[in-house]
Amino acid sequence: MDYETKVLPQVGGYGRYNRVAVFFSWFPNFAVTLNLFSDVFYTLIPDSYHCKPDPKLLPSAFLLSNFSREGYLNFSIPWVSGAGLSHCELFKYPTNVSDFSPNVPKERVSCTRGWEYADAAGLRSNYVTEWNLVCSNYWKIPLQHICFMTGWILGYVLLGALCDWLGRRRCFLLSVSLSSVLGVAVCVSNSAVVFLLLRLSQGIMLAGVFLSSYIARLELCDPPHRLMVAMVSGFFAICAELLLPGIAVLCRDWPVLQAVATLPLLLLLSYWCCASVFPESPRWLLSTTQIQLAKNSIQEFSSKNGVCLRDELYPGEALLSDIDAVYGEDCQPKYHTVLELRRTRVIWKNCLILSFTLLIGTGIQYCFTRNLHSYSANFYFSYFLRVLTGALACLFLCLTVNHFGRRGILLLSAIITGLSSLVLLALTQYLRGGLVLMLSVMGLLSSQTLAMLSVFFACEVMPTVVRGGCLGLVLAAGCVGMAASSLMELQNNGGYFLHHVIFASFAVLSVLSIMLLPESKRKPLPDSLKDGESQRRPPLFLTRADRDSLPLLCTQPRVSEYDSDNYSRLVSATRRMLSKDSLPYNIAVPAHPPLLAANPGPTEGVGTGC
């Protein structure tokens, strides 16, 4: 049954109840973003730090009272030209030295008593300062981010498949519950290894929260409202990013920030008690032929939207009769997995192309933000500039995608991303700083647009029966791109040039692959695998309206008087009428006498005798 044309209009369309459910589906996006980007503050290395001076390494005749604080540090810690005090080394003097001049013989050793840190951005202590992850332990910082992204990848793949089996609501509630518990456990981590494992596990659950809420949100909308609903959820994420630095300043310590970031997840547990704020998708219930649950959900949506369904025989049963006629009353649920994509051609191609574009959109952002760091070393400059470009990307999509189409804007974003990256790659050393900044901002804006639209586009073209698994694969590819930046940091940016070349080449290559995608503007969401396979890409250039495209032999098919829809409704309604114990009308005895009486009277006998 075509959900978009036969079911959704009869239950109120994008009515009041749908709008309320969509409104409450925006808050999980805020909570997930708060936990995702708090990792930036946890792993931020302070601007300045150095070894704690060790009196045991100083001469026995050394008296601290003879030196100022600055002189004491200069005497104990080597000075690195252009960088200040050394981060990882101390001076070790012979014990019998009495000459404290700079020419005294000494050797350099590693830190022995820990480090002294300046306050990190917003926080007084974080993952780095808590466990001294600097110098020889620096590699644990990008490793932590890689593990966190690995958790998201596993969550998208596993919980995306689970979303197609359990449903959007059950997957959402399961993910929220476990992510809340793991978020509280992170607050009491007592070692770097425990912190890493808990963040990996929480990343799995956070991916499920984002995925299930994103899918449910779009499945409750009609085609004209899908884009705006998705972009408003993006603005909720941007609000979380804007508030996060202020929250970090107020919290000061990373366990407090983690507790505050977990609080919205705990509030989402209230969705357990009130099913109306996050209902199960009736589209998914119908697509998986869970008929009784689907009919109950449809009745709930129609009543809360204030719609009274009418039928010729029974009020409110026309749509339910059609469902029984199409699916049957004894139909068993049918679930699908992403493994069935190996027998498809169009769906698998769309999933692969959109995974590729999302991988580019997330992975190439590191190349542009690195140029921002070289322009200004201030953490807040690059942070808020990235958030600002994200807001502009959302606004740009709101204004253009419904007018020019999904495929056209995705193609434009890929072209601008590729050109900006190639120009920066080839001409950075010949350009002025302002021009480098402008190209970096333009590339960051277009890459964020490419990433946002790829996710939205994927959710629209994937069939309902495998939408969770397919969208999970696409989002997992995006997390691979995010983890690629940490791989560069793990090697001290040794492969940055190769990273930039690869993603710039991918951006150019994606321009060709995007042309193979279908257009989903103002079209219904595909529900079955057959619907997904029937999607075809539109022509590159629009054909002229005055072109004669008639075939040589044009015959009009004879119009049949048989209407299968009306006939099925009549059969279903008749079956329901005959199965009811009490008829909806009373059978009364006629008031007038019959034409022929059972016992003839005397007048009749007289008449016959004449």
C-alpha positions in Angstrom: 0.0 0.0 0.0 1.3 3.4 -0.9 1.7 5.1 2.5 2.3 8.6 1.1 -0.9 8.8 -0.9 -3.3 6.4 0.7 -2.5 6.3 4.4 -0.8 9.6 5.4 -3.5 12.0 4.1 -6.3 10.0 5.8 -4.6 10.2 9.2 -4.2 13.9 9.1 -1.0 14.3 7.1 1.6 16.3 8.9 -0.9 17.1 11.6 -0.8 18.3 15.2 0.3 14.9 16.6 3.0 14.5 14.0 4.3 18.0 14.8 4.5 17.2 18.5 6.3 14.0 17.9 8.8 15.7 15.6 9.4 18.5 18.1 10.4 16.0 20.8 12.6 14.2 18.3 14.8 17.3 18.1 16.0 17.1 21.7 18.0 13.9 21.3 20.0 15.7 18.6 21.0 18.3 21.2 21.9 15.7 23.8 24.0 13.6 21.3 25.9 16.6 20.0 26.7 17.7 23.5 28.3 14.4 24.3 30.0 14.1 20.9 31.8 17.5 21.0 32.7 17.4 24.7 35.4 15.0 23.5 37.2 18.1 22.0 37.5 19.6 25.5 38.5 16.3 27.1 41.5 15.8 24.8 42.6 19.4 24.4 46.3 19.8 25.2 47.0 23.0 27.2 48.8 25.8 25.4 51.7 25.8 27.8 53.1 23.1 30.1 56.4 22.0 31.4 58.1 19.5 33.7 57.9 20.1 37.4 61.4 21.0 38.7 63.0 18.2 40.6 65.3 19.3 43.5 67.1 16.0 43.4 68.5 16.8 40.0 70.0 20.1 41.2 73.4 20.7 42.9 73.5 20.1 46.6 74.7 23.6 47.2 71.7 25.1 45.3 69.5 27.4 47.4 66.0 28.2 46.1 65.9 31.4 48.1 68.6 32.9 45.9 66.4 32.6 42.7 63.2 34.1 41.6 60.4 31.8 40.2 61.5 32.6 36.6 65.1 32.1 37.4 64.4 28.8 39.1 62.5 27.5 36.1 65.2 28.6 33.7 67.9 26.9 35.8 65.9 23.7 36.0 64.3 23.4 32.6 66.0 23.7 29.2 64.9 26.5 26.9 63.7 25.7 23.4 64.1 28.4 20.8 60.7 29.6 19.6 58.8 27.4 22.0 59.8 28.5 25.5 60.5 26.1 28.3 60.9 22.5 27.2 57.8 20.3 27.6 59.5 17.0 28.2 63.0 17.5 29.6 64.9 18.7 32.8 68.5 19.7 33.5 70.5 17.2 35.7 73.5 18.8 37.4 76.5 17.1 39.1 76.0 17.0 42.9 79.3 18.8 43.7 78.9 21.8 41.4 79.1 25.2 43.1 79.2 27.3 39.9 75.6 28.2 38.8 76.5 30.0 35.6 74.9 28.9 32.3 78.2 27.3 31.2 78.2 24.7 34.0 78.2 21.1 32.5 74.8 19.4 32.8 72.7 16.7 31.0 69.1 16.5 29.9 66.8 13.9 31.3 63.1 13.2 31.0 60.5 14.5 33.5 60.7 12.8 36.9 57.9 14.5 38.9 55.2 15.1 36.4 54.1 18.3 34.7 52.7 21.7 35.4 49.9 22.8 33.1 48.3 26.0 32.2 44.5 25.9 32.2 43.1 24.2 29.0 40.4 26.0 27.1 37.4 26.2 29.5 38.5 23.4 31.7 41.0 23.3 34.6 41.6 19.6 34.2 40.8 17.2 31.5 41.7 13.7 30.1 45.2 15.0 29.2 46.1 16.6 32.5 44.4 14.0 34.7 46.7 11.2 33.5 49.7 13.2 32.0 49.2 12.2 28.4 52.0 14.3 27.0 55.5 13.7 25.7 56.0 9.9 25.5 52.3 9.3 26.3 51.0 11.7 23.7 49.9 8.9 21.4 47.1 8.0 23.8 45.2 11.2 23.0 44.5 10.4 19.3 44.1 6.8 20.2 41.2 7.8 22.6 39.5 9.7 19.8 40.0 6.8 17.3 38.4 4.5 19.9 35.5 6.9 20.4 34.9 7.1 16.7 35.2 3.3 16.5 32.4 3.0 19.0 30.2 5.3 16.7 31.1 3.1 13.7 30.0 -0.1 15.5 26.9 1.6 16.9 25.8 2.8 13.4 26.3 -0.6 11.9 24.9 -2.8 14.7 22.1 -0.5 16.0 21.1 0.5 12.5 20.4 -3.2 11.7 18.6 -3.5 15.1 16.5 -0.5 14.2 15.0 -2.4 11.3 14.2 -5.4 13.6 13.0 -3.9 16.8 11.6 -0.6 15.4 12.5 3.0 15.8 11.1 3.5 19.3 12.5 0.4 20.9 16.0 1.0 19.5 15.8 4.6 20.7 14.8 3.7 24.2 17.5 1.0 24.5 20.2 3.3 23.2 19.2 6.2 25.6 19.1 3.9 28.6 22.5 2.4 28.1 24.2 5.7 27.0 22.9 7.3 30.2 24.3 4.6 32.4 27.7 4.6 30.5 27.8 8.4 30.7 27.5 8.3 34.5 30.2 5.6 34.6 32.6 7.8 32.7 32.3 10.4 35.4 33.9 8.1 37.9 36.7 6.7 35.7 39.9 6.1 37.6 42.3 5.4 34.8 43.0 6.3 31.2 42.2 2.7 30.0 38.8 2.7 31.8 38.0 6.1 30.4 38.8 4.9 26.9 36.7 1.7 27.1 33.7 3.5 28.6 33.8 6.2 26.0 34.0 3.6 23.2 30.9 1.9 24.7 29.0 5.1 25.1 29.8 6.0 21.5 28.0 2.8 20.4 24.9 3.8 22.2 25.0 7.5 21.2 25.1 6.4 17.6 21.8 4.5 18.2 20.2 7.5 19.7 21.0 9.7 16.8 20.2 7.2 14.1 16.8 6.1 15.5 15.6 9.7 16.2 16.7 10.9 12.7 14.8 8.1 10.9 11.7 8.4 13.0 11.6 12.2 12.5 11.6 11.9 8.7 9.1 9.0 8.6 6.5 11.1 10.4 6.7 13.9 7.8 5.1 14.4 4.4 7.4 15.4 1.5 7.1 19.2 1.7 8.2 19.3 5.4 11.0 16.7 5.4 13.8 19.1 4.6 12.8 21.8 7.2 12.4 19.2 9.9 15.8 17.7 9.3 17.5 21.2 9.2 15.9 22.3 12.4 17.4 19.3 14.1 20.7 20.5 12.7 20.2 23.9 14.3 19.6 22.1 17.6 23.0 20.5 17.2 24.6 23.8 16.5 23.0 25.3 19.6 24.6 22.5 21.6 28.0 23.3 20.1 27.6 27.0 20.9 26.7 26.4 24.5 29.4 23.8 25.1 32.3 26.3 25.7 30.3 28.2 28.2 29.3 25.0 30.0 32.9 24.0 30.1 33.9 27.3 31.7 31.3 26.9 34.3 32.1 23.2 35.1 35.9 23.7 35.2 36.6 20.0 35.7 36.0 17.2 33.2 33.9 14.9 35.5 31.5 17.8 36.1 31.3 18.5 32.3 30.6 14.8 31.7 27.8 14.8 34.3 26.3 17.9 32.7 26.5 16.4 29.2 24.8 13.2 30.5 21.9 15.1 32.1 20.0 15.6 28.8 20.3 11.9 28.2 18.8 11.2 31.6 15.9 13.5 30.8 15.3 11.6 27.6 14.5 8.5 29.7 11.1 10.2 30.3 10.2 9.0 26.8 9.7 5.6 28.3 6.7 6.8 30.3 5.0 8.8 27.5 4.8 7.0 24.2 3.1 9.9 22.6 6.2 12.0 22.5 8.1 9.4 20.5 5.7 6.9 18.9 6.6 4.0 16.7 6.6 4.8 13.0 3.4 3.5 11.4 5.2 3.5 8.1 7.7 1.0 9.4 4.9 -1.1 10.9 3.1 -1.3 7.6 6.3 -2.0 5.6 7.1 -4.9 7.8 3.5 -6.1 7.7 2.8 -5.9 11.4 -0.8 -5.3 10.6 -2.5 -5.2 14.0 0.1 -2.8 15.5 0.0 -0.7 12.3 -3.8 -0.3 12.6 -3.6 0.6 16.2 -0.9 3.2 15.4 -3.0 4.6 12.5 -6.1 4.9 14.7 -4.0 6.7 17.4 -2.5 9.2 14.8 -5.9 9.9 13.2 -7.7 10.5 16.6 -4.9 12.7 17.9 -4.7 14.6 14.6 -8.5 15.3 14.9 -9.3 13.4 11.7 -12.6 11.5 11.4 -12.3 8.9 8.7 -15.6 8.2 6.8 -16.8 5.3 4.9 -20.1 4.5 3.1 -21.0 1.7 5.6 -19.0 2.2 8.8 -17.4 5.4 10.1 -13.7 5.2 10.6 -13.1 1.8 9.0 -12.4 2.7 5.4 -8.6 2.8 5.7 -8.5 -0.2 8.0 -10.6 -2.2 5.5 -8.2 -1.3 2.7 -5.3 -2.5 4.8 -7.0 -5.8 5.4 -7.8 -6.1 1.7 -4.2 -5.5 0.7 -2.3 -7.4 3.4 -4.8 -9.8 4.8 -5.7 -10.4 8.4 -3.3 -13.3 9.0 -0.2 -11.7 7.5 3.0 -12.4 9.4 5.7 -9.8 10.0 8.5 -9.7 7.4 11.9 -8.2 8.4 14.8 -7.4 6.2 18.5 -6.8 6.7 21.2 -5.0 4.8 22.6 -8.3 3.7 19.8 -8.4 1.2 21.4 -5.5 -0.6 23.7 -7.9 -2.4 20.7 -8.9 -4.6 19.9 -5.2 -5.4 21.5 -2.9 -7.9 20.1 0.6 -7.4 19.9 0.6 -3.6 23.4 -0.7 -3.2 24.7 1.9 -5.7 23.0 4.8 -3.9 24.3 3.6 -0.5 27.8 3.3 -1.8 27.8 6.7 -3.5 26.4 8.5 -0.5 28.8 6.8 1.9 31.6 8.0 -0.4 30.4 11.6 -0.4 29.9 11.6 3.4 33.4 10.1 3.9 34.8 13.0 1.8 32.7 15.6 3.6 33.9 14.6 7.1 37.4 13.6 6.3 38.4 16.7 4.3 37.3 19.1 7.0 40.6 18.3 8.9 42.5 19.8 5.9 40.6 23.1 6.2 40.6 23.4 10.0 44.4 22.8 10.0 44.8 25.9 7.9 42.7 27.8 10.4 45.1 26.7 13.1 48.0 28.1 11.2 46.2 31.4 10.7 45.4 31.7 14.4 46.5 29.5 17.3 43.6 30.5 19.5 41.4 27.5 20.1 38.1 29.4 20.2 38.8 31.0 16.8 38.8 27.8 14.9 36.0 26.3 17.1 33.5 29.1 16.6 34.4 29.5 13.0 33.6 25.9 12.4 30.3 26.2 14.2 29.4 29.4 12.2 30.1 27.6 8.9 27.9 24.7 10.1 25.0 27.2 10.8 25.5 28.8 7.4 25.5 25.3 5.8 22.1 24.5 7.4 20.7 27.8 6.3 22.0 27.3 2.7 20.3 23.9 2.5 17.1 25.3 3.8 17.0 28.0 1.0 18.2 25.9 -1.9 17.6 22.2 -1.7 13.8 22.3 -2.2 14.2 24.6 -5.1 17.2 23.2 -7.0 16.9 19.6 -5.8 19.0 17.3 -3.7 21.3 16.0 -6.4 22.1 19.5 -7.8 23.1 21.0 -4.5 25.1 17.9 -3.6 27.0 18.2 -6.9 27.6 21.9 -6.3 29.0 21.2 -2.8 31.3 18.5 -4.1 32.6 20.8 -6.8 33.4 23.7 -4.4 34.9 21.3 -1.9 37.2 19.8 -4.5 38.3 23.1 -6.1 39.0 24.8 -2.7 41.1 21.8 -1.6 43.0 21.6 -4.9 43.8 25.4 -4.8 45.0 25.2 -1.2 47.0 22.1 -2.0 48.8 23.6 -5.0 49.1 27.3 -4.2 49.2 27.8 -0.4 52.8 28.9 -0.4 52.0 31.6 -3.0 48.8 33.0 -1.5 48.4 35.7 1.1 47.1 34.8 4.6 43.7 36.4 4.0 43.1 34.5 0.8 44.1 31.2 2.5 41.7 31.9 5.2 38.9 32.7 2.7 39.5 29.5 0.8 39.6 27.4 4.0 36.3 28.9 5.2 34.7 28.3 1.8 36.0 24.7 1.8 34.8 24.1 5.3 31.4 25.5 4.5 31.0 23.3 1.3 32.3 20.2 3.1 29.8 20.6 5.9 27.1 21.1 3.4 28.2 18.0 1.6 28.1 16.0 4.8 24.7 17.2 6.0 23.0 16.7 2.6 24.5 13.2 2.2 22.9 12.0 5.4 19.6 13.6 4.5 19.7 12.3 1.0 20.5 8.8 2.2 17.6 8.7 4.5 15.2 9.7 1.7 16.3 7.2 -0.9 16.8 4.2 1.3 13.7 1.8 1.6 11.9 1.8 4.9 12.5 -1.9 5.5 16.3 -1.4 5.5 16.5 2.3 6.2 18.2 1.8 9.6 20.9 -0.5 8.3 21.6 1.4 5.1 21.7 4.8 6.8 23.9 3.2 9.5 26.4 2.1 6.8 26.5 5.7 5.4 27.0 7.3 8.8 29.7 4.7 9.6 31.6 5.9 6.5 31.4 9.4 7.8 32.9 8.4 11.1 35.8 6.8 9.3 36.5 10.2 7.8 36.4 11.8 11.2 38.8 9.2 12.6 41.2 9.8 9.7 42.3 13.1 11.2 43.3 11.4 14.4 45.4 8.9 12.5 47.3 11.9 11.2 47.8 13.2 14.7 48.9 9.7 15.8 51.8 10.1 13.4 52.5 13.7 14.3 51.0 14.9 11.1 53.6 13.0 9.1 51.1 11.9 6.4 49.2 15.2 6.2 50.1 15.9 2.6 49.1 12.5 1.5 45.9 12.8 3.4 45.1 16.1 1.7 45.9 14.7 -1.8 43.7 11.6 -1.3 40.7 13.5 -0.1 41.1 16.2 -2.7 41.2 13.5 -5.4 38.1 11.8 -3.9 36.2 15.1 -4.0 36.9 15.4 -7.7 35.9 11.8 -8.3 32.6 12.2 -6.3 31.4 14.8 -8.9 31.1 12.0 -11.4 29.4 9.5 -9.1 26.8 12.0 -7.8 25.3 12.1 -11.3 24.2 8.5 -10.9 21.9 9.3 -7.9 18.1 9.7 -8.2 16.3 12.8 -7.3 14.0 12.6 -4.2 12.6 16.2 -4.1 8.9 16.1 -3.3 8.8 12.3 -3.8 7.4 9.7 -1.4 9.9 7.7 0.7 10.4 4.2 -0.7 9.0 1.6 1.6 10.0 -1.8 0.0 13.1 -3.1 -1.7 11.0 -3.0 -4.9 10.3 0.7 -4.4 14.0 1.4 -3.8 15.0 -0.5 -7.0 12.4 1.5 -9.1 14.2 4.8 -8.4 15.9 6.2 -11.6 18.2 9.1 -12.0 16.7 12.0 -13.9 18.3 13.2 -17.2 21.3 15.6 -16.8 19.6 18.2 -19.1 15.9 18.8 -19.2 14.2 18.0 -22.5 12.4 20.6 -24.5 8.7 20.7 -24.0 8.1 21.3 -27.7 10.0 18.2 -28.8 7.9 15.6 -30.6 8.3 12.4 -28.6 5.3 10.5 -29.8 5.7 6.9 -30.9 4.8 5.8 -34.4 1.8 3.8 -33.2 0.0 5.5 -30.3 -2.9 3.6 -29.0 -5.0 4.5 -26.0 -5.8 1.5 -23.8 -9.5 0.9 -23.3 -10.7 2.2 -20.0 -12.0 -0.5 -17.8 -15.0 0.0 -15.6 -13.5 -2.3 -13.0 -11.9 -0.5 -10.1 -9.9 -2.8 -7.8 -9.7 -0.3 -5.0 -13.5 0.1 -4.7 -14.1 -3.6 -5.2 -11.7 -4.5 -2.4 -13.3 -2.0 -0.1 -16.7 -3.4 -0.8 -15.6 -7.0 -0.2 -13.8 -6.1 3.0 -16.7 -4.0 4.3 -19.2 -6.8 3.4 -17.0 -9.4 5.3 -17.0 -7.1 8.4 -20.8 -6.7 8.2 -21.4 -10.4 8.0 -19.0 -11.1 10.9 -20.6 -8.7 13.3 -23.0 -10.1 16.0 -25.2 -7.1 16.0 -26.3 -5.5 12.8 -25.9 -1.7 12.5 -29.6 -1.3 11.5 -32.9 -2.8 12.7 -35.0 -5.1 10.5 -38.7 -4.1 11.1 -41.9 -5.8 10.0 -43.6 -3.8 7.2 -46.7 -1.9 8.4 -48.9 -2.5 5.2 -50.6 -5.9 4.7 -49.2 -8.3 2.1 -50.7 -8.5 -1.3 -51.7 -12.2 -0.9 -52.9 -13.3 2.5 -52.2 -16.7 3.9 -55.9 -17.4 4.8 -58.5 -16.0 2.3 -61.5 -14.3 3.7 -65.2 -14.5 2.7 -65.0 -11.6 0.3 -62.3 -13.4 -1.6 -64.6 -16.5 -2.0 -67.4 -14.3 -3.2 -65.1 -12.7 -5.8 -64.1 -16.1 -7.1 -67.5 -17.3 -7.4 -68.7 -14.5 -9.6 
